[in-house]
Amino acid sequence: MAAEPTVHQLSEKHRPTLDQALAAIRSRAYWSPHPEHPKAYGENAPADGLAAFEAVRGTRFDLDQPGTDGWTGGEVSPYGPELGVEYPHADPDVLLPAMRAGMGAWRDAGPETRALVCIEILSRISARTHEFAHAVMHTSGQAFMMAFQAGGPHAQDRGLEAIAYAYEEQTRVPAQADWSKPQGKKDPLQLGKSFTAVPRGISLMIGCNTFPTWNGYPGLFASLATGNPVLVKPHPRAVLPLALTVRVAREVLAEAGFDPNLVALAVERPGEGIAKTLALRPEIKLIDYTGSTSFGEWLEANARQAQVYTEKAGVNTVVVDSTDNYKGMLSNLAFSLSLYSGQMCTTPQNLLIPRDGIETDAGHKTYDEVVSDLAASVGGLLGDDARANALLGALVNPDVKARLEAAAGLGEVALASREVANPEFPGAVVRTPVMVKLDGSKPDDSAPYLSECFGPVSFAVAVDSTADALELLRRTVREKGAMTVGAYTTSADTERAIEEVCLEESAQLSLNLTGGVFVNQTAAFSDFHGSGGNPAANAALCDGAFVANRFRVVEVRRQG
């Protein structure tokens, strides 16, 4: 009962936010309670955030969680510096039972209390967005402003969105019902019924290197809000943002009168590979994963005791048929190809362009002209090194650099990659995108554009016609999956044909983007990230299906 006054305060503080989030997921209109601009957090926030980040470097990150049997770390910023943070290494035989111990009270608290506690966690994270931004920047390689926005407010929005869906799904069924069935002249049959949302069990959230918070928060908060303890297993190169998250969550849970072990951290020693071990533990009933297709498929095939939600790899495609804003199309695509060095699961890779060219408001443009003009647009966007650094960030790991360098040997290079110096961080590996011209007339399974080449690599694929482009689009989505599809056309018939392919293959489509919205960006509460209907991901962020199977409804019937 000690939690009740705190929960009452949380209701006064956060119930309006929950109500607005519920309204937003129903209307799909723009809404966000988390400011995007760094100045919105107060005059001292930038300096305080940087100081807080620097203060944690070179320290032992103690969480006071059970089962700590040693310490591990080793993160090195993609910008060069070592972070030097040591994290607790957990013995799962001790930690997992401790995490289960608090489940009963968390379950009994009910959907609203759980949602309010989760929103308080996000509220405290939001207040420290500057600190989190530096942590995201120096683990993912994102440039600061992107780390601030994507790792801060946009990630927090996705977490809140999951909380709203979780609350809505859990409250579809009333908590109590009086049931009375008429029996003619006899007395009616009467029962009192109660319905409780019951958690599945411990949830394992396996974090990714590129977007530790943005990709991590939906699963974390979807599971926690539906009553499940969450074990956060970060990517070994991107621990700090999620360790900070776990620390805040544990503090809030304890203050609200719940067991802090409902959220815990599992950091692996170098080469240990604990994700596989943890994923097969019988206590693990839910798994959220973002990363490679191979491990995602392994989880789906082997973690049979758990509900598994995966976001894997895909081949994102843009069909270029025609445009009434040629300059706007080029600048929009150039930005999409450049942002965070193409290290987004939503970045376009394949640009399907008819070999006979396209019609535009600037006249007919040949395939070679379209490719050349797009290359020039990227070059112009990134011509200034300061601007290039602000858009590109740093390559997140050596594998991306190797793929970038190998891509130049796959075909005729339309846009060569160049090295960009970062004066503030001389150790950063910064590269502009490469664009390679390829023939798409008779694709076989070995064609480079039929596989994901994650990083700043795009393929300008010459196709015989727009109809052939649509067939190639269909094949890649069906066989390899896609997180995004883009298209440019002035033809209503072509637009309908593209839309039909995307509807049939469950791919999210963006048409004729020429302004400040880009194919690789999605807005929480309005846009669905992935669909769950093609091989790129088996779930969408965020919809009812993402949360509804994280709990079951258990009924108790009482006589009369």
C-alpha positions in Angstrom: 0.0 0.0 0.0 3.0 2.3 0.4 3.0 3.0 -3.4 -0.5 4.5 -3.4 0.3 8.1 -2.6 3.1 8.1 -5.2 0.8 6.6 -7.8 -1.8 9.2 -7.0 0.8 11.9 -7.7 1.9 10.2 -10.9 -1.8 10.1 -12.0 -2.1 13.9 -11.5 1.2 14.4 -13.3 1.0 11.9 -16.2 -2.6 10.9 -16.8 -3.1 13.9 -19.2 -0.1 12.7 -21.2 -1.4 9.2 -21.4 -4.8 10.5 -22.6 -3.1 12.6 -25.3 -1.1 9.6 -26.4 -4.2 7.5 -26.7 -5.9 10.3 -28.7 -2.8 10.5 -31.0 -2.7 6.8 -31.9 -6.3 7.0 -32.8 -6.2 10.1 -34.9 -2.6 9.5 -36.3 -2.2 13.3 -36.2 1.1 14.9 -35.3 1.8 15.1 -31.6 4.9 14.9 -29.4 5.4 15.8 -25.7 9.2 15.7 -26.1 10.8 18.8 -27.5 13.2 18.3 -30.5 15.2 21.5 -30.0 18.1 21.4 -27.6 17.3 24.9 -26.3 13.9 23.7 -25.0 15.6 21.9 -22.1 16.9 25.1 -20.4 19.9 27.3 -20.6 22.2 25.1 -18.5 21.0 21.8 -20.0 23.8 21.5 -22.7 26.6 22.0 -20.3 25.0 19.9 -17.6 24.3 17.1 -20.0 27.9 17.0 -21.3 29.2 17.2 -17.7 27.0 14.2 -16.7 28.3 12.2 -19.7 31.9 13.0 -18.9 31.4 12.2 -15.3 30.3 8.6 -16.0 33.3 7.9 -18.3 36.0 5.9 -16.7 33.8 4.8 -13.9 32.2 1.6 -12.6 28.4 1.7 -13.4 26.9 0.1 -10.3 23.2 -0.8 -10.5 23.0 -2.7 -7.2 21.3 -5.6 -9.0 21.5 -9.2 -7.8 23.8 -11.7 -9.3 26.7 -9.5 -10.2 29.7 -11.8 -10.6 32.2 -9.4 -12.1 32.6 -6.3 -14.3 33.0 -5.8 -18.0 33.1 -3.0 -20.6 35.3 -1.8 -23.4 33.1 0.6 -25.5 35.1 2.8 -27.9 33.4 5.7 -29.5 33.1 5.7 -33.3 34.6 9.1 -32.9 37.7 7.7 -31.3 37.8 8.0 -27.5 37.4 5.1 -25.2 34.5 5.4 -22.8 36.1 3.4 -20.1 32.9 2.4 -18.4 32.7 -0.9 -16.5 29.2 -2.5 -16.2 28.0 -5.3 -13.9 28.2 -8.8 -15.4 25.2 -10.8 -14.3 24.8 -14.5 -13.3 21.5 -15.3 -14.8 20.9 -18.1 -12.3 20.7 -15.4 -9.6 19.4 -12.5 -11.5 16.4 -14.1 -13.3 14.7 -15.4 -10.2 15.2 -12.0 -8.6 13.5 -10.4 -11.5 10.5 -12.7 -11.2 10.0 -12.0 -7.5 8.4 -8.6 -8.1 6.0 -9.7 -10.9 3.0 -10.3 -8.7 2.9 -6.8 -7.2 3.6 -5.3 -10.6 0.8 -7.4 -12.2 -1.7 -6.5 -9.4 -0.9 -2.8 -9.8 -3.0 -2.8 -13.0 -2.6 -1.3 -16.5 -3.0 2.3 -15.5 -0.5 2.3 -12.7 2.0 0.5 -14.8 1.5 3.0 -17.6 2.0 6.0 -15.3 5.1 4.5 -13.8 6.5 3.9 -17.3 5.7 7.5 -18.3 7.5 8.8 -15.2 10.6 6.8 -16.4 10.4 8.4 -19.8 9.8 11.8 -18.2 13.1 11.5 -16.2 14.9 10.3 -19.2 13.6 13.3 -21.2 14.9 15.7 -18.6 18.4 14.2 -19.2 18.1 14.2 -23.0 21.4 16.2 -23.4 23.3 13.5 -21.4 21.6 10.7 -23.3 22.5 12.4 -26.6 26.2 12.3 -25.9 25.9 8.6 -24.8 24.1 7.8 -28.1 26.5 9.8 -30.2 29.5 8.1 -28.7 28.2 4.6 -29.1 26.3 4.8 -32.4 28.4 7.3 -34.3 25.4 9.5 -35.0 26.2 13.2 -35.3 25.2 15.1 -32.2 22.0 16.7 -33.5 20.7 13.4 -34.8 21.8 11.6 -31.6 19.9 14.3 -29.6 16.7 14.0 -31.7 16.6 10.3 -32.7 18.2 9.1 -29.4 16.2 11.5 -27.3 12.7 12.8 -28.1 12.0 10.5 -31.0 13.0 7.4 -29.0 11.0 8.7 -26.1 8.0 9.1 -28.4 8.3 5.5 -29.5 8.4 4.4 -25.9 5.3 6.4 -25.0 3.5 5.1 -28.1 4.1 1.5 -27.0 2.8 2.4 -23.5 -0.4 3.9 -25.0 -1.0 0.8 -27.2 -0.3 -1.5 -24.2 -2.8 0.4 -22.0 -5.4 0.4 -24.8 -5.1 -3.4 -25.4 -5.1 -4.3 -21.7 -8.2 -2.2 -21.0 -10.4 -3.5 -23.8 -11.8 -6.0 -21.3 -13.3 -4.6 -18.1 -11.7 -5.5 -14.8 -15.1 -6.7 -13.4 -18.4 -7.9 -14.8 -21.7 -9.1 -13.3 -23.1 -11.9 -15.4 -26.8 -12.8 -15.2 -28.4 -15.3 -17.6 -32.3 -15.5 -17.5 -33.7 -18.9 -16.8 -37.4 -18.3 -17.5 -39.4 -19.0 -14.3 -36.3 -20.0 -12.4 -33.9 -17.6 -10.8 -31.3 -16.3 -13.2 -27.8 -17.8 -13.3 -25.5 -15.3 -11.8 -21.7 -15.0 -11.6 -19.3 -12.3 -10.6 -16.3 -12.3 -13.0 -12.9 -10.6 -12.8 -10.5 -10.2 -15.7 -6.8 -9.7 -15.1 -4.1 -8.9 -17.6 -1.4 -11.4 -16.7 2.2 -11.0 -18.0 4.0 -13.7 -20.0 7.2 -13.7 -18.0 10.6 -12.1 -18.3 11.2 -10.1 -21.5 14.6 -10.0 -23.1 15.4 -6.8 -25.0 18.4 -7.3 -27.3 19.7 -3.9 -28.2 21.4 -2.7 -31.5 24.5 -0.7 -32.2 23.0 2.0 -34.4 19.9 3.1 -32.5 20.1 1.7 -29.0 17.2 3.8 -27.6 15.1 4.4 -30.6 14.9 0.7 -31.4 15.1 -0.4 -27.8 12.4 1.6 -26.1 9.4 0.2 -27.9 10.0 -3.4 -26.8 11.2 -2.3 -23.3 8.1 -0.2 -22.5 5.6 -2.5 -24.3 6.8 -5.4 -22.1 7.1 -3.4 -18.9 3.7 -1.7 -19.3 2.0 -5.1 -19.8 3.5 -6.4 -16.5 6.6 -8.2 -17.6 10.1 -7.7 -16.1 12.6 -6.6 -18.7 16.2 -7.8 -19.0 18.1 -5.3 -21.2 20.9 -6.9 -23.1 22.7 -4.1 -25.0 24.9 -4.4 -28.0 28.5 -4.6 -26.6 29.4 -1.4 -28.6 26.4 0.5 -27.4 25.8 -0.2 -23.7 25.8 3.2 -22.1 22.5 4.6 -23.4 20.6 1.5 -22.2 22.5 1.3 -18.9 21.5 4.8 -18.2 17.9 3.8 -19.1 18.0 0.8 -16.8 19.3 3.0 -13.9 16.5 5.5 -14.3 13.9 2.7 -14.5 15.1 1.0 -11.4 15.1 4.3 -9.5 11.5 5.1 -10.5 10.2 1.6 -9.8 11.7 1.6 -6.3 10.3 5.1 -5.5 6.9 4.0 -6.6 7.0 1.0 -4.2 7.8 -1.7 -6.7 10.8 -4.1 -7.0 13.6 -2.4 -9.0 14.7 -5.7 -10.3 11.7 -5.6 -12.7 14.3 -3.9 -15.0 17.9 -5.2 -15.1 20.9 -5.1 -17.3 22.9 -7.9 -18.8 26.2 -6.9 -20.4 28.4 -9.5 -22.0 32.1 -10.0 -21.7 34.1 -9.8 -25.0 33.1 -12.7 -27.3 30.7 -14.2 -24.7 27.6 -14.0 -26.9 25.1 -14.2 -24.0 22.2 -13.2 -26.2 22.0 -16.8 -27.4 22.2 -18.3 -24.0 19.7 -15.9 -22.5 17.3 -16.3 -25.4 16.9 -20.0 -24.7 16.4 -19.7 -20.9 12.9 -21.1 -19.9 12.3 -17.9 -17.9 12.5 -15.8 -21.0 9.0 -15.5 -22.5 9.4 -12.4 -24.7 12.2 -11.3 -26.9 12.7 -8.0 -28.8 15.6 -7.9 -31.3 16.9 -5.5 -33.8 19.9 -6.5 -35.9 21.1 -9.0 -38.5 18.8 -11.3 -40.4 20.8 -14.3 -39.5 20.5 -13.9 -35.8 16.9 -12.8 -36.0 16.0 -15.9 -37.9 17.9 -18.0 -35.4 15.9 -16.5 -32.6 12.6 -17.1 -34.5 13.6 -20.7 -35.1 15.1 -21.6 -31.7 13.6 -19.5 -28.9 10.5 -21.5 -29.1 9.5 -20.8 -25.5 9.2 -17.1 -26.2 7.2 -14.7 -28.3 9.9 -13.2 -30.6 9.6 -9.7 -32.1 12.3 -9.0 -34.7 13.5 -6.2 -36.9 16.1 -7.6 -39.3 17.5 -6.4 -42.6 15.7 -5.5 -45.8 16.4 -4.1 -49.3 14.8 -0.6 -49.4 13.9 0.6 -52.9 12.9 3.8 -54.7 11.1 3.6 -58.0 11.9 6.6 -60.2 9.2 6.8 -62.9 8.7 10.6 -63.4 8.4 13.8 -61.4 7.0 17.3 -61.5 9.7 18.5 -59.2 13.0 17.2 -60.4 15.2 19.5 -58.3 13.2 18.6 -55.2 13.3 14.9 -55.9 17.1 15.0 -56.2 17.7 17.0 -53.1 15.3 14.8 -51.1 17.0 11.6 -52.2 20.4 13.1 -51.7 19.6 13.8 -48.0 18.0 10.4 -47.6 21.1 8.7 -48.9 23.5 10.8 -46.8 21.8 11.0 -43.4 23.9 9.1 -40.7 26.0 7.6 -43.5 23.1 5.4 -44.7 23.3 3.4 -41.4 19.6 3.3 -40.9 17.3 0.4 -41.5 15.1 2.8 -43.5 17.7 4.2 -45.9 17.1 3.6 -49.6 19.5 1.3 -51.3 18.1 0.5 -54.7 17.2 3.3 -57.1 15.2 1.7 -60.0 15.4 4.0 -63.0 14.2 3.2 -66.5 17.1 3.0 -68.9 15.3 5.1 -71.4 15.0 7.9 -68.9 12.2 9.7 -67.2 9.9 12.7 -67.8 10.3 15.7 -65.5 9.4 19.3 -65.2 12.9 20.1 -66.4 12.3 18.0 -69.6 13.2 14.4 -70.4 16.2 13.1 -68.4 18.1 10.1 -69.5 19.1 7.4 -67.1 22.7 8.7 -67.1 21.5 12.2 -66.5 19.4 11.2 -63.6 22.2 9.3 -62.0 24.7 12.1 -62.7 22.4 14.8 -61.4 21.7 12.8 -58.2 25.4 12.2 -57.7 26.0 16.0 -58.1 23.2 16.7 -55.6 24.8 14.4 -53.0 28.2 16.0 -53.7 26.8 19.5 -53.3 25.0 18.6 -50.1 28.2 17.1 -48.6 30.8 19.5 -50.3 31.4 21.4 -47.1 33.1 19.3 -44.5 31.4 20.9 -41.5 28.0 20.2 -43.0 29.1 16.7 -44.1 30.1 15.9 -40.5 26.8 17.1 -39.2 24.9 14.9 -41.6 27.1 11.8 -41.9 28.2 11.2 -38.3 30.8 8.5 -38.1 30.9 4.9 -39.5 29.7 2.8 -36.6 32.1 -0.1 -37.0 34.7 -1.5 -39.4 32.2 -3.8 -41.2 30.4 -0.8 -42.6 33.7 0.6 -43.9 34.6 -2.7 -45.5 31.3 -2.9 -47.3 31.6 0.7 -48.5 35.1 0.0 -49.9 34.0 -3.2 -51.6 31.0 -1.7 -53.2 33.2 0.3 -55.6 34.2 -2.9 -57.2 30.6 -4.0 -58.0 30.1 -1.8 -61.1 30.6 1.6 -62.6 31.0 4.1 -59.8 28.7 7.1 -60.4 29.6 8.8 -57.1 32.9 8.0 -55.4 33.1 8.0 -51.6 35.6 10.5 -50.1 37.1 10.7 -46.7 36.0 13.6 -44.5 38.1 14.9 -41.6 36.5 15.7 -38.3 38.5 18.4 -36.6 36.9 17.8 -33.2 37.3 14.1 -33.3 40.4 13.1 -35.5 39.8 9.4 -34.8 36.4 9.4 -36.4 36.0 7.4 -39.6 33.7 9.6 -41.8 33.0 8.8 -45.4 30.5 10.2 -48.0 28.2 7.7 -49.8 29.2 5.7 -52.9 26.7 5.2 -55.7 27.2 2.3 -58.2 25.5 1.9 -61.6 24.1 -1.6 -62.2 22.1 -3.4 -64.8 18.7 -4.7 -63.6 17.5 -6.3 -66.8 18.0 -10.0 -65.9 18.7 -10.2 -62.2 20.0 -13.5 -60.9 20.3 -14.4 -57.2 23.9 -13.1 -57.1 23.0 -9.5 -58.2 24.4 -7.1 -55.6 21.1 -5.2 -55.4 19.2 -8.3 -54.2 21.0 -8.2 -50.9 21.2 -5.5 -48.2 24.5 -3.6 -48.2 24.2 -1.8 -44.9 25.9 1.6 -44.9 26.5 4.5 -47.3 26.0 2.4 -50.4 23.3 2.8 -53.1 22.8 1.2 -56.4 21.4 3.0 -59.4 19.7 0.1 -61.2 18.8 0.5 -64.9 15.6 -1.3 -65.7 13.8 -1.8 -69.0 10.6 -0.1 -67.9 8.6 1.0 -64.9 6.7 -2.2 -65.1 10.0 -4.1 -64.8 10.9 -1.9 -61.8 7.7 -2.9 -60.1 8.4 -6.6 -60.7 11.9 -6.1 -59.2 10.4 -4.2 -56.3 8.0 -7.0 -55.7 10.7 -9.6 -55.8 13.0 -7.8 -53.4 10.3 -7.1 -50.9 8.9 -10.7 -51.0 12.3 -12.4 -50.8 14.4 -10.0 -48.8 11.9 -7.6 -47.1 11.9 -3.9 -47.0 11.4 -1.4 -44.2 10.6 1.4 -46.7 9.7 1.9 -50.3 9.7 5.2 -52.1 8.4 6.2 -55.5 8.3 9.2 -57.8 5.6 9.4 -60.5 3.2 11.8 -62.1 1.0 9.0 -63.4 -2.1 8.1 -61.5 -2.1 4.6 -63.0 1.6 4.1 -62.1 0.9 5.4 -58.6 -1.9 2.9 -58.2 0.3 0.0 -59.5 3.1 0.9 -57.0 0.6 1.1 -54.2 -0.9 -2.3 -55.1 2.6 -3.9 -55.0 3.2 -2.4 -51.5 -0.3 -3.4 -50.2 0.2 -7.0 -51.5 3.7 -7.3 -50.1 3.1 -5.3 -46.9 5.7 -2.6 -47.4 5.4 1.0 -46.1 5.3 3.4 -49.1 6.2 7.1 -49.4 5.2 8.8 -52.6 6.7 11.9 -54.3 8.7 13.2 -51.3 10.3 16.5 -52.4 10.3 18.6 -49.2 11.4 18.3 -45.6 10.0 14.8 -45.0 12.3 11.9 -46.0 11.6 8.2 -46.7 14.0 7.1 -43.9 12.2 9.0 -41.2 9.0 8.0 -39.3 7.0 9.8 -36.7 5.7 8.0 -33.6 1.9 8.1 -33.0 1.4 8.5 -36.8 3.8 6.4 -38.9 4.2 2.7 -38.6 7.9 1.6 -38.7 7.9 -1.7 -40.6 4.8 -3.7 -41.2 5.5 -7.1 -39.8 4.3 -8.5 -43.1 7.5 -9.0 -45.1 10.9 -10.6 -44.2 12.5 -7.4 -42.9 10.5 -7.5 -39.7 7.9 -9.7 -38.1 6.4 -6.8 -36.1 5.5 -3.1 -36.6 6.4 -0.2 -34.3 3.9 0.3 -33.1 0.5 -1.3 -33.4 -1.8 -3.4 -31.3 -0.2 -6.7 -32.4 3.1 -5.4 -31.0 1.8 -5.4 -27.5 -1.3 -7.6 -27.3 0.5 -11.0 -27.1 2.8 -9.8 -24.3 0.0 -10.6 -21.8 -3.0 -12.9 -21.4 -6.3 -12.2 -19.8 -7.1 -14.6 -16.9 -10.7 -14.8 -15.7 -11.9 -15.7 -12.2 -15.6 -16.6 -11.9 -17.4 -16.4 -8.5 -20.8 -17.9 -7.8 -23.6 -15.4 -7.1 
